[in-house]
Structure formats: C-alpha cells, structure tokens
Amino acid sequence: MERIGLFLTSMLLAFCGFSQEYNGDWYGTLDFGSMKLPVVFHITTVDQKYVTTMDSPGQNVLGIPVSDTYFQGDYLVLDMKDMGAKFVGKVSQDELWTGVFEQGGQSFILELSHDPNNAKLVEHPQQPKAPFPYYTEDVTFENKSAGVTLAGTLSLPSKKGKFPVVVLISGSGPQDRNESLLGHEPFAVIADYLTRNGVGVLRYDDRGVGKSTGNFWTATTTDFSTDAEAALNYLKKRKEVDKSKIGLAGHSEGGIIAPMVAARNKDVAFIIMLAGPGLPGSEILLLQQALIARADGVSEAEIEQNTTLNKGLFEIIQKEQDDTTTTNELKAYLEERLDKLPDSLKNGITKEMIPQILEGINTPWMKEFIRYDPRPALRKVSCPVLALNGSKDLQVPAVENLQAIQKALYDGWIERGKKNTNFELCIVDGLNHLFQECETGSPREYQEITQTFSPQALDKMLDWMRDQGFVK
C-alpha cells in the first residue's frame, strides 16, 4: 500500500508582522526513513493575507490547499487541516527554513529553500513520450450513486474497431490516472505497453484528485470500488470496446477493488491482481511493518514491541462499535502501553501525541482496511484471474498473499461445482511492490530506481491475456 503520511509538531509561538519577502516557491524533501517524498510550497499574498498551496511532485498531486499560513515569532506555520498535517519551521536569514512535519504522532525534520534541487526527482527512461502510435482521448464518466465525476485517459490501438480494454485501478493514497509516485508513472507505462500490443486501457484520477471531483479523504475502499464500477459501465457504452473483453487490473489496494467489483458484476471478463492482498488488512499491515522495519535495520526488540502495540490497536478497531467508543478504547490502550514501555522503545512518543496518532489510524479508510477480509469476495469471482507479485515485495508479501488468494479462488470454484480452476498465480523474482527490479524491496529504493515497471511483468500480463483468448 502506498499511503504516505505527512507529519508535524504542535508549538506555542508568538505573532510576527506580515512580510512579502516570504512569497515564492519553497522546495524540500520529506525523509520518512523508508521513503523520500519531495514537496513544494507556493506562497503568495492576497488582500494582505498569505495563501499557500502544496505540490507533491512524486505523486503528481498539485495544488493541495494549505488551510492557514502565518508567522509566530521567527517561525512559519503551514496548517493543512484536511490532511491533519502541519509544518512549523524557523526562518533564517539565508532563506533556509528548518522545521518539523508531524502527523499521526510521527515527526520528521524538513528543510525548505528556494533551490529546486531540494525537491529533485530521478529521471525514468520508461516514461512514455508523445507522439504515440495509437489513439488517446481525455474522458469523463459519472459515479451517479456517489455524485462523483471521474476524469481519465482512454487509449485504444486505433480510433476505429472493437478492442479488449483494461481498467487500471490504483493503489492506496491519492493517485492520479498514471498512479504517479516519486517521479514514476507506472500506469502510463502499462497503458503504453498494452495499447501498443492491441489492448485498450482506461486509467483515471482518483476522486478528489487531478480533474476528478469528490472528496478523496472521506472515502473508503468500498467507495473506490464504486468508482471502478463506474469506469466499467462507461466502457460498456463505447462502440470501440469489445464488451465481452473488459477486464480490471488493480495494483495493491486496487487488487482488493478488482475482485470486489468482479464478485458483484458478471460483465467483468477477467481481473489482474498486481500485488493484490489476499489476507485481511490487519494481517497485511503487521507483516508489512515488520518486513520494512527489518529491511531498514530496526532491532528485533523494537519490531516485536511495534507488532504487539499495533496488534492491540487493530483488535480494538476490528470490533463493530460506534466511533466514540472506538476512539476512547484506542486512547486508553495507547496510554496504558506507553506507561509500560521503556523509554528506549518509545521513539520519542509521549501521551501528548496520542490525539495525533489517533487521527492517523482512526479514519474511515483505515478502519475499513483493517477490518476488511478480501477472501469472501475472491470466492465469488468466477472470471479468469491472474495474481502477480514480486518476490521482494515487502508491502504485500508474495507467498502469504498468493496462498490466501489461491485457496479463496479454489474454494469458490468448488462451491460453484466447477472441476477446473481458471486462475494463475505468479511470483516474479527480484521485483518489489512497484514491480521494479530491486536489491532489497525496501520502499527506500523506490525513488532511486530508474526502472518504473519491469518488462518481465508487462510481458506476463500480455501473455496471460493472450492465453485466455482476450488478445490476438
């Protein structure tokens, strides 16, 4: 999963006067330990008031509104209420702001300056470049039940004819139609490859991202599945689309969504799960946290403490109860655990940080993800399935999840009285969660790897679709 937090510490500071000299573009890179995320703040003045927006170039998310921008003493405060994040930085005479980002009880140092190199991204040679030898069209379609309009790109081998088409469904976090992350655009690479080989592709901005309407931050995985179903329904109305050959390819959280849609809609001809979870969200998160921490050199004692702590949090969230009761139980549990932890394992977390920690874990999306078990939906899937994972995926570990997917699909076929199964499970050696060839699989490597999406994984997707008769 790709959800990337933004982080900040609360401070009590004194007011300072208004000044135009702080206007401009301010560049920096958030170092999350396991991942680096470039950010850019654009500060202007309107009617004697600061107005700021934030860009996350690595995710291709631009123009995120900053609720409040103000100075207190020698400190700049950028408050992003919608994201539950804030930056507080000290202004120096050499136009370098050093401060702290915090969210969910975690905090990281961030330096901002006017130097664009402070938010520089690595070049990626696989990035498709126009002109393209195929037809592309910017499209919009409605999810009427949610009152949302989704915007995306439809690519077809030619403007005329009928073609198989795949809907690409992004992973977690606010994703644009190319699933942009840390300078990579994997969905653009997949769309280019498939369309050149006779398969149309529809990819779209998540609700509330890019040109799509709606609110991303209040939505859950179930909500996002209705957006994917709206994409399916849109394609069924296009004369260029072979309606018997519309498939869904979901990456990470999208690999949960594809079976959700296929389980309730027989018009889905096939699904491709790219690092799609087969285990409940609570189990995925515990595995993910331990594997990434171990790859980053965290001690086994700290990993064990963190696993125990999170397991208790997840058990509270898994209870079906009202939000107030859940919040109170989570707060009491965290206070009790902090009292028992030795200082060496607290990582600087104090009881004053508990409200921010709760903001990160006690959200509609996170609660549903922790509670959700993808196996019941998988058992209802009757169309062909390709489940593809990388052997070095630390976010959705291949063996554990593919075993769960295999059993769920097989059980579903048996329940329907079928003798033959129509699914394939594949682990591609040496690939991480983003399907890049890598060394360790740690998210630390994502940004520095020049490859966006393994050609071996691309070939596997196309070959499987050919074997199933969806592509000539």
Stockholm file with secondary structure:
# STOCKHOLM 1.0

chainA/1-472         MERIGLFLTSMLLAFCGFSQEYNGDWYGTLDFGSMKLPVVFHITTVDQKYVTTMDSPGQNVLGIPVSDTYFQGDYLVLDMKDMGAKFVGKVSQDELWTGVFEQGGQSFILELSHDPNNAKLVEHPQQPKAPFPYYTEDVTFENKSAGVTLAGTLSLPSKKGKFPVVVLISGSGPQDRNESLLGHEPFAVIADYLTRNGVGVLRYDDRGVGKSTGNFWTATTTDFSTDAEAALNYLKKRKEVDKSKIGLAGHSEGGIIAPMVAARNKDVAFIIMLAGPGLPGSEILLLQQALIARADGVSEAEIEQNTTLNKGLFEIIQKEQDDTTTTNELKAYLEERLDKLPDSLKNGITKEMIPQILEGINTPWMKEFIRYDPRPALRKVSCPVLALNGSKDLQVPAVENLQAIQKALYDGWIERGKKNTNFELCIVDGLNHLFQECETGSPREYQEITQTFSPQALDKMLDWMRDQGFVK
#=GR chainA/1-472 SS CCCCCCCBCCCCCCCCCCCGGGCEEEEEEEECSSCEEEEEEEEEESSSSEEEEEEEGGGTEEEEEESEEEEETTEEEEEEGGGTEEEEEEECTTSCEEEEEEETTEEEEEEEBSCGGGGCCCCCTTCCCSSCSSEEEEEEEEETTTTEEEEEEEEESCSSSCEEEEEEECCSSSCCTTCCBTTBCHHHHHHHHHHHTTCEEEEECCTTSTTCCSCSTTCCHHHHHHHHHHHHHHHTTCTTEEEEEEEEEEETTHHHHHHHHHHHCTTCCEEEEESCCCSCHHHHHHHHHHHHHHHTTCCHHHHHHHHHHHHHHHHHHHSCCCHHHHHHHHHHHHHHHHHHSCGGGSTTCCGGGHHHHHHHHSSHHHHHHHHCCSHHHHHHCCSCEEEEEETTCSSSCHHHHHHHHHHHHHHHHHHTTCSSCCEEEEEETTBCTTSCBCSSCCGGGTTTCCCSSCHHHHHHHHHHHHHTTSCC
#=GC SS_cons         CCCCCCCBCCCCCCCCCCCGGGCEEEEEEEECSSCEEEEEEEEEESSSSEEEEEEEGGGTEEEEEESEEEEETTEEEEEEGGGTEEEEEEECTTSCEEEEEEETTEEEEEEEBSCGGGGCCCCCTTCCCSSCSSEEEEEEEEETTTTEEEEEEEEESCSSSCEEEEEEECCSSSCCTTCCBTTBCHHHHHHHHHHHTTCEEEEECCTTSTTCCSCSTTCCHHHHHHHHHHHHHHHTTCTTEEEEEEEEEEETTHHHHHHHHHHHCTTCCEEEEESCCCSCHHHHHHHHHHHHHHHTTCCHHHHHHHHHHHHHHHHHHHSCCCHHHHHHHHHHHHHHHHHHSCGGGSTTCCGGGHHHHHHHHSSHHHHHHHHCCSHHHHHHCCSCEEEEEETTCSSSCHHHHHHHHHHHHHHHHHHTTCSSCCEEEEEETTBCTTSCBCSSCCGGGTTTCCCSSCHHHHHHHHHHHHHTTSCC
//
